Amino acid sequence: MDDIIHDQQQQAFRLSYHGAEARLEYYRSGDSIDFRRTFVPPELRGQGLAERLVRHGLDWSKQQGLDISASCWYVQKFL
């Protein structure tokens, strides 16, 4: 499994696995970040990829000192 890539230009954390990509998308404005969408392709579901992305994104946001919110229901479970 590849490492998580933080694509700041696309405002997403990406994780490639077996040729497919899981994503955690966010919107950042100033010192605030809103996690908007988590997506894992059907063939990769049930392997903990979404949780891995969310934990990574939240850790990064905390290190940056950002105010964190989540429009995404899945991310809300971790807040």
N, C-alpha and C positions, 0 to 999 in steps of 0.2 A: 504494500500500500504506500502510495506516495505521500509526501508531506503536504500539509495544508498550505495553500498559496493565498496570500492576501493581495488582492487586486484592488488597490485603492482607487484607481481611475474608474473601474466598473462598480466600486463600492460593494464588493463581495469577497467572501472567503470561499475558496474552491478546493475540492478534494477529488482527484482522479483515481479510479479504481477499475481495473479490467476494461479500460477503454471508454468508460462512462464517467460522468462528472456530477458530483453532488455539490450544492451551493447553499450558502447562507448570504442573503442579500440584505443590505442595510441602507439607510439614508443618514448622512451626517451633516449637521448644520452647526457650525461653531463648536461649542463644548457639549453638544447633545448628539446622541446616536439612537436611531430607531431601527431595530431589527424587524424587517418587513416580511421576509419570506425565507422558508427553508424548503429546499427541493432535493429529493433523492430519487433517481430513476427507479422504476418498478423492479428492475432486475437486481438492484443493489439494496433494496429495503430489508430491514430486519437484521442488519449487521452492525448497528450502532454508529453509522456514519453521521447522521443528523446530530446525534448527541455530541459526538466528537467535534463537529463544526461549531455547535453552539457554545460548548465549553471553551473552545479556543477563542471564539469571537468575544465572549464575555470577559475572559481573562485579559485579552488585548485591550478592550475598552476600559477596564478597571485600571490597567497600567497607564493608560493615557489620561486618566482622571475625568472621563466623560460621564455625563448624566445619561443613564441607560433607560430606554423604554423599548417596548416590543409590541408591534402591531400583529406579529405572527403568534398564533395561539401556541405553537410548539415552544417557542422561546419563552413565552410567558410562564411556562411550567418551571423554568429554571430561575426565575426572579423572585 
